[in-house]
Amino acid sequence: MQYDVYKLKIKEVLAGAALWALVSALFAFFFYRSFFAWIVLFALLPVFLKFEKKYLAEKRRWKLTLEFKEMIRILSVNLQAGNSAENSFVYTYREMFKIFGERSDMTKECETIVRGLENNIVLESLISSFGERSHVEEINEFAEVFSIAKRSGGNLREILADTAEVIDTKIEMKREFKTLISSKQFEHRLMCGIPFLILGYIGVTSPGYFDMFYGNLKGILIMSVCLLVYIGAFVWGEKIANIKV
């Protein structure tokens, strides 16, 4: 599985379509007061689903990262117990199955490694393949360290124990950072909803106040510019909030 590519399930496509129908209806009402505008905006659903796939792919990689954090800890314990690297992965797979279940991506990857070992595929190749497909920095780093340690004939147990500790600390720092910025992301999305509340309030308390912007070419152009500025501000805010560590 390539973790940088996400294939939407039918229920996710339907949920995305329902969400975009609501968002496009909101835009069509406040910016154009036109059913035709809603049809035009809803036609942009493939663009919305493209961003949805990117978001879900990133979410899946983060979940994989957290599961990998647990996997490498279990693997390190098995190595410290005196097991070979190959046997350690077999025991680790069993533990991952108990903790996360068979549907977990990390459990499936451990199973792939175990099945590969049963077919006499070199362990380093299996881990390197996982690292390349994961598109996760920590997993790639682990794969590189593991391959170097196996080729150089160094103390694999100590090297992987140190690597596990470093990666564990790095992932934990990322998790804490994500927790810190999550409140800022919520504030940003909340603020993006304020303009609609203001427009709604003015529309209710002062009927006809915005009528000059609807049903004529000049008004459509002005509101289109406002819509583009709003979308640009939203996307810009999301990028600022989504800081990479």
C-alpha positions in Angstrom: 0.0 0.0 0.0 1.2 3.5 -0.9 0.3 5.7 2.0 0.6 9.0 0.1 -2.4 7.9 -2.1 -5.8 7.6 -0.6 -8.7 5.8 -2.3 -12.1 7.1 -1.0 -14.6 4.6 0.1 -18.2 4.9 -1.2 -19.5 6.2 2.2 -16.6 8.8 2.3 -17.5 10.0 -1.2 -21.2 10.3 -0.2 -20.2 12.1 3.1 -17.9 14.4 1.1 -20.7 15.1 -1.4 -23.2 15.9 1.3 -20.7 18.2 3.1 -19.8 20.0 -0.2 -23.5 20.3 -1.1 -24.1 22.1 2.3 -21.0 24.4 1.8 -21.8 25.2 -1.8 -25.4 26.0 -0.8 -24.1 28.3 1.9 -21.9 30.1 -0.6 -24.6 30.2 -3.2 -27.1 31.8 -0.8 -24.9 34.4 0.9 -22.9 35.4 -2.2 -25.4 35.0 -5.1 -28.9 34.1 -3.8 -29.1 31.9 -6.8 -29.9 28.2 -7.3 -27.9 28.2 -10.6 -24.9 29.4 -8.6 -25.3 26.4 -6.3 -25.3 24.0 -9.3 -22.1 25.7 -10.6 -20.4 25.5 -7.2 -21.5 21.9 -6.6 -19.9 21.0 -9.9 -16.6 21.7 -8.2 -17.1 18.6 -6.0 -14.1 16.7 -7.6 -11.8 19.5 -6.4 -13.2 19.3 -2.9 -12.8 15.5 -2.9 -9.2 15.9 -4.1 -8.5 18.0 -0.9 -10.5 15.5 1.1 -8.3 12.6 -0.1 -5.1 14.6 0.8 -6.5 15.3 4.3 -7.5 11.6 4.8 -4.1 10.4 3.5 -2.3 12.7 6.0 -4.6 11.5 8.8 -3.9 7.9 7.9 -0.1 8.5 7.9 -0.3 10.1 11.4 -2.3 7.1 12.7 0.3 4.8 11.2 3.1 6.9 12.8 1.5 6.5 16.3 1.0 2.7 15.7 4.6 2.5 14.5 5.7 4.2 17.8 4.2 1.3 19.7 5.5 -1.3 17.2 9.1 -0.2 17.5 8.8 -0.2 21.3 7.6 -3.8 21.3 10.3 -4.8 18.8 13.0 -3.3 20.9 11.7 -5.3 24.0 11.8 -8.5 22.0 15.3 -7.8 20.8 16.5 -7.1 24.3 15.0 -10.4 25.4 17.6 -12.1 23.1 15.4 -13.0 20.1 16.8 -12.6 16.6 15.5 -9.8 14.4 13.4 -12.1 12.4 11.8 -13.8 15.4 11.3 -10.4 17.1 9.1 -9.3 14.2 7.1 -12.5 14.5 6.5 -11.8 18.2 5.8 -8.1 17.5 3.2 -9.0 14.9 1.3 -11.1 17.4 1.4 -8.3 20.0 0.3 -5.7 17.4 -2.6 -8.0 16.4 -3.7 -8.1 20.1 -3.4 -4.4 20.6 -4.7 -2.8 17.4 -6.5 -5.7 15.7 -6.3 -7.1 12.2 -7.6 -3.9 10.5 -4.8 -1.8 11.7 -2.4 -0.7 9.0 0.6 -1.3 11.2 -0.6 -4.8 12.0 -1.0 -5.5 8.3 2.5 -4.2 7.6 3.9 -6.5 10.3 2.0 -9.4 8.8 3.5 -8.5 5.4 7.0 -8.6 6.9 6.3 -12.0 8.6 4.8 -13.5 5.4 7.8 -12.2 3.5 10.2 -13.9 5.9 8.3 -17.1 5.5 9.0 -16.8 1.7 12.7 -16.2 2.4 12.7 -12.5 1.5 15.5 -10.6 3.2 14.3 -8.6 6.3 16.1 -5.4 5.3 14.3 -5.4 1.9 10.9 -5.8 3.6 11.5 -3.0 6.0 13.0 -0.7 3.3 9.9 -1.3 1.2 7.7 -0.4 4.1 9.7 2.8 4.7 9.4 3.9 1.1 5.7 3.2 0.8 4.8 4.8 4.2 6.1 8.3 3.3 6.6 8.8 7.0 9.9 10.3 8.0 10.4 8.3 11.2 9.7 4.9 9.5 12.2 5.8 6.7 14.8 6.7 9.3 14.2 3.4 11.1 14.5 1.4 7.8 17.8 3.1 7.0 19.3 2.5 10.5 18.1 -1.1 10.5 19.7 -1.8 7.1 23.0 -0.2 8.0 23.1 -2.0 11.4 22.4 -5.4 9.7 25.0 -4.8 6.9 27.7 -3.5 9.3 27.3 -6.4 11.7 27.0 -4.0 14.7 25.2 -4.6 17.9 21.7 -4.6 16.5 20.0 -4.7 19.9 21.7 -1.6 21.3 21.4 0.3 18.0 17.7 -0.4 17.6 17.1 0.3 21.3 18.7 3.7 20.9 16.9 4.4 17.6 13.6 3.4 19.2 14.1 5.8 22.0 15.0 8.7 19.7 12.0 8.0 17.4 9.7 7.6 20.3 10.8 11.0 21.7 10.4 12.6 18.3 6.9 11.3 17.7 5.8 12.3 21.2 7.1 15.8 20.6 5.0 15.9 17.4 2.0 14.7 19.2 2.3 17.4 21.9 2.8 20.0 19.2 -0.3 18.9 17.3 -2.2 19.2 20.6 -1.0 22.7 21.0 -1.9 23.9 17.6 -5.3 22.1 17.4 -6.9 24.8 19.5 -5.6 27.4 17.0 -7.0 25.5 14.1 -10.4 25.3 15.9 -10.2 29.1 16.5 -9.4 29.7 12.8 -12.3 27.6 11.6 -14.6 29.2 14.1 -13.6 32.7 12.9 -14.2 31.7 9.3 -17.9 31.1 10.2 -18.3 34.6 11.8 -18.8 36.5 8.4 -21.8 34.3 7.6 -23.3 35.0 11.1 -22.8 38.7 10.5 -24.4 38.6 7.0 -27.2 36.5 8.3 -27.9 38.9 11.2 -27.9 42.0 8.9 -30.1 40.1 6.4 -32.7 39.4 9.1 -32.6 42.8 10.9 -32.3 44.9 7.7 -34.2 43.1 4.9 -33.1 44.2 1.4 -29.8 45.7 2.7 -27.7 43.6 0.3 -30.2 43.4 -2.6 -28.0 45.7 -4.8 -25.4 42.9 -4.9 -27.7 40.2 -6.3 -29.3 39.8 -9.7 -26.9 42.1 -11.6 -23.5 41.7 -13.3 -21.7 44.3 -11.2 -22.9 42.7 -8.0 -22.1 39.2 -9.2 -18.5 40.3 -10.0 -18.1 42.0 -6.6 -19.4 39.0 -4.7 -17.3 36.6 -6.8 -14.2 38.6 -5.8 -15.3 38.5 -2.1 -15.8 34.7 -2.4 -12.4 34.2 -3.9 -10.8 36.3 -1.1 -12.7 34.4 1.5 -11.6 31.0 0.1 -8.0 32.3 -0.2 -8.0 33.5 3.4 -9.4 30.2 4.6 -6.8 28.1 2.7 -4.0 30.4 3.8 -5.1 30.1 7.4 -5.2 26.3 7.2 -1.6 26.2 5.8 -0.4 28.5 8.6 -2.1 26.4 11.2 -0.8 23.1 9.7 2.8 23.6 10.7 5.1 20.7 9.9 7.5 19.7 12.6 
